[in-house]
Amino acid sequence: MAGMIGTGKSTYAEFLSEQLSSEIFYESVVDNPILPDYYKNPKRWAFPLQIYFLNTRFKTIRQARTSPDNVLDRSLYEDLIFAELNFDSGNMTQLEFDTYKDLLETMMNEIDKTPKSRQDLLIYLDSDLETVLNRIKQRGRSYEQVEENPELLAYYKTLHAKYKDWIKAYDKTPVLMIESDQYNIFDRNDQDKIMTLVKNELQRLESLEQRSAVMHETR
């Protein structure tokens, strides 16, 4: 899964893992010891937070390799968005940003050369900003609330725009984009529509893989 904060990644991941009988791997948010401090003092905690997320996401990918089919509720590929945002905002120094990028590149190279590490499909959840803000408010994490920290509104707006640019340029894996603000994931009819989209795309990719294998064997 990929998408901005509040687009519904965890909810979708749980639903898809259940429907596909796949194991689910969560992003470390609720148990993240740095995240609340970051929202209070981003200049102090931006670099440690980025390293923490990078490390836990890489560990998750390694754990996921032990399962034949799985769903991850956050992609490592989108991690750079947050680091760039922190750097552009002055929360990370040039040295910290360069160190982060070097470590990310090392991890990406490891993923590329390791079997079963690269994801088969990126499901990108898109949503308008108003829906995102409403969902952030509804889930109630105090450190995420605009009412308690008005500066967060500008942060969310910038992050929303960065995600739009990121997905346009993304080319690492196949992508299925779902407009999550157009579906109610808890409605049975919408659930059926979502699963049709996902299964059709997985079948298409499987068919392409089979044709590629046949072509390779006949050479």
C-alpha positions as CSV (number, residue, x, y, z in Angstrom):
1,M,0.0,0.0,0.0
2,A,1.0,3.6,-0.5
3,G,-0.6,6.9,0.0
4,M,-0.7,10.0,2.2
5,I,-1.5,10.0,5.9
6,G,-5.3,9.5,6.2
7,T,-6.0,7.8,2.9
8,G,-6.9,4.6,4.6
9,K,-3.8,2.4,4.0
10,S,-4.1,0.3,7.2
11,T,-7.8,-0.2,6.7
12,Y,-7.4,-1.3,3.1
13,A,-4.4,-3.5,4.0
14,E,-6.4,-5.3,6.6
15,F,-9.3,-5.8,4.2
16,L,-7.2,-7.0,1.4
17,S,-5.1,-9.4,3.5
18,E,-8.4,-11.0,4.8
19,Q,-9.9,-11.3,1.3
20,L,-6.7,-12.6,-0.2
21,S,-5.8,-14.8,2.7
22,S,-2.5,-13.1,3.0
23,E,-0.3,-12.1,5.9
24,I,-0.3,-8.4,6.8
25,F,2.7,-6.3,7.9
26,Y,2.0,-3.0,9.6
27,E,4.0,0.3,9.6
28,S,5.3,1.1,13.0
29,V,3.2,4.1,14.1
30,V,1.2,3.3,17.2
31,D,4.3,1.9,18.9
32,N,6.7,4.4,17.4
33,P,8.6,6.0,20.3
34,I,9.8,9.1,18.3
35,L,6.7,10.2,16.3
36,P,5.0,12.2,19.1
37,D,8.2,14.0,19.9
38,Y,8.7,14.7,16.2
39,Y,5.3,16.6,15.9
40,K,6.3,18.7,19.0
41,N,9.9,19.5,17.8
42,P,10.5,18.4,14.1
43,K,13.9,20.0,13.9
44,R,15.2,17.9,16.7
45,W,13.6,14.6,15.8
46,A,13.2,14.6,12.0
47,F,16.5,12.7,11.2
48,P,16.1,10.1,14.0
49,L,12.5,9.6,12.9
50,Q,13.5,9.0,9.2
51,I,16.2,6.5,10.2
52,Y,13.7,4.8,12.5
53,F,11.1,4.4,9.7
54,L,13.7,3.4,7.2
55,N,15.0,0.7,9.5
56,T,11.6,-0.7,10.5
57,R,10.3,-0.7,6.9
58,F,13.4,-2.6,5.7
59,K,13.0,-5.1,8.5
60,T,9.3,-5.5,7.5
61,I,10.3,-6.3,3.9
62,R,12.8,-9.0,5.2
63,Q,10.1,-10.5,7.4
64,A,7.6,-10.5,4.5
65,R,9.9,-12.6,2.4
66,T,9.1,-15.5,4.7
67,S,5.5,-15.5,3.6
68,P,4.5,-16.5,0.0
69,D,1.8,-13.8,-0.2
70,N,1.5,-10.7,1.9
71,V,0.3,-7.1,2.2
72,L,2.4,-4.2,3.5
73,D,0.5,-1.2,4.7
74,R,3.3,1.2,3.7
75,S,5.8,1.0,0.9
76,L,9.5,1.7,1.4
77,Y,9.5,3.5,-2.0
78,E,7.5,6.5,-0.6
79,D,9.8,7.0,2.4
80,L,11.9,9.6,0.5
81,I,8.8,11.9,0.3
82,F,8.9,12.6,4.0
83,A,12.7,13.0,4.1
84,E,12.6,15.5,1.3
85,L,9.8,17.4,3.0
86,N,11.8,17.6,6.2
87,F,14.8,18.7,4.4
88,D,12.9,21.4,2.4
89,S,11.4,22.6,5.6
90,G,14.7,23.0,7.3
91,N,14.2,20.1,9.7
92,M,17.1,18.1,8.4
93,T,20.6,19.4,7.6
94,Q,22.3,18.7,4.2
95,L,24.5,16.2,5.9
96,E,21.6,14.4,7.6
97,F,19.7,14.3,4.3
98,D,22.7,13.0,2.3
99,T,23.3,10.3,5.0
100,Y,19.7,9.3,4.8
101,K,19.7,9.1,1.0
102,D,22.9,7.0,1.0
103,L,21.3,4.5,3.4
104,L,18.1,4.4,1.4
105,E,20.1,3.7,-1.8
106,T,21.9,0.9,-0.1
107,M,18.6,-0.7,1.1
108,M,17.1,-0.3,-2.4
109,N,20.0,-2.0,-4.0
110,E,19.7,-4.9,-1.5
111,I,16.0,-5.2,-2.3
112,D,16.6,-5.1,-6.1
113,K,19.0,-8.0,-6.0
114,T,17.2,-10.2,-3.4
115,P,14.4,-12.6,-4.6
116,K,10.9,-11.8,-3.4
117,S,11.9,-8.4,-2.0
118,R,10.5,-6.2,-4.7
119,Q,6.7,-5.8,-4.4
120,D,4.5,-7.3,-7.2
121,L,2.0,-4.5,-7.1
122,L,1.8,-1.0,-5.5
123,I,-1.8,-0.1,-4.6
124,Y,-1.8,3.7,-4.3
125,L,-4.7,5.3,-2.4
126,D,-5.5,8.7,-3.6
127,S,-7.9,11.1,-1.9
128,D,-8.7,14.8,-1.8
129,L,-7.2,16.8,1.0
130,E,-10.5,17.5,2.8
131,T,-11.2,13.8,3.2
132,V,-7.7,13.2,4.4
133,L,-8.0,15.9,7.1
134,N,-11.4,14.6,8.2
135,R,-9.9,11.1,8.6
136,I,-7.0,12.3,10.5
137,K,-9.4,14.1,12.9
138,Q,-11.6,11.1,13.3
139,R,-8.8,8.7,14.3
140,G,-7.9,11.1,17.0
141,R,-4.1,10.9,17.5
142,S,-3.5,14.0,19.5
143,Y,-0.2,14.8,17.9
144,E,-1.7,14.8,14.4
145,Q,-4.5,17.2,15.1
146,V,-4.5,20.6,13.3
147,E,-6.6,22.1,16.2
148,E,-3.7,21.5,18.6
149,N,-1.0,22.5,16.2
150,P,-2.2,24.9,13.4
151,E,1.2,24.6,11.6
152,L,0.3,21.1,10.7
153,L,-2.2,22.3,8.1
154,A,0.5,23.7,5.9
155,Y,2.5,20.4,6.4
156,Y,-0.5,18.3,5.3
157,K,-1.1,20.5,2.2
158,T,2.6,20.2,1.2
159,L,2.6,16.5,1.8
160,H,-0.6,16.0,-0.2
161,A,1.0,17.9,-3.2
162,K,4.3,15.9,-2.9
163,Y,2.4,12.6,-3.1
164,K,0.7,13.8,-6.3
165,D,4.0,14.5,-7.9
166,W,5.6,11.3,-6.5
167,I,3.0,8.9,-7.9
168,K,3.2,10.6,-11.4
169,A,6.9,9.8,-11.5
170,Y,6.9,6.4,-9.8
171,D,8.1,3.6,-12.1
172,K,9.6,0.9,-9.8
173,T,6.6,-1.5,-10.0
174,P,3.1,-1.9,-11.5
175,V,0.6,0.5,-9.9
176,L,-3.1,0.2,-9.2
177,M,-4.5,3.6,-8.2
178,I,-7.7,3.6,-6.1
179,E,-9.6,6.8,-5.3
180,S,-10.2,6.0,-1.7
181,D,-12.5,9.0,-1.2
182,Q,-14.9,7.4,-3.8
183,Y,-15.4,4.2,-1.8
184,N,-16.7,3.3,1.6
185,I,-14.4,0.4,2.6
186,F,-17.0,-0.7,5.2
187,D,-19.8,-1.0,2.6
188,R,-20.3,-4.4,1.0
189,N,-21.0,-3.2,-2.5
190,D,-17.9,-1.0,-2.4
191,Q,-15.9,-3.8,-1.0
192,D,-16.9,-5.9,-4.0
193,K,-15.9,-3.1,-6.4
194,I,-12.5,-2.7,-4.7
195,M,-11.8,-6.5,-4.8
196,T,-12.7,-6.6,-8.5
197,L,-10.2,-3.9,-9.2
198,V,-7.5,-5.7,-7.2
199,K,-8.1,-9.2,-8.5
200,N,-8.3,-8.1,-12.1
201,E,-4.9,-6.3,-11.8
202,L,-3.3,-9.3,-10.0
203,Q,-4.6,-11.7,-12.7
204,R,-3.3,-9.3,-15.5
205,L,0.1,-9.3,-13.9
206,E,0.1,-13.0,-13.4
207,S,-0.8,-13.5,-17.1
208,L,2.0,-11.2,-18.2
209,E,4.5,-13.1,-16.0
210,Q,3.4,-16.5,-17.4
211,R,3.7,-15.2,-21.0
212,S,7.2,-13.9,-20.2
213,A,8.2,-17.2,-18.7
214,V,7.0,-19.1,-21.9
215,M,8.8,-16.7,-24.2
216,H,12.0,-17.2,-22.1
217,E,11.7,-21.0,-22.3
218,T,11.2,-21.0,-26.1
219,R,14.3,-18.9,-26.8
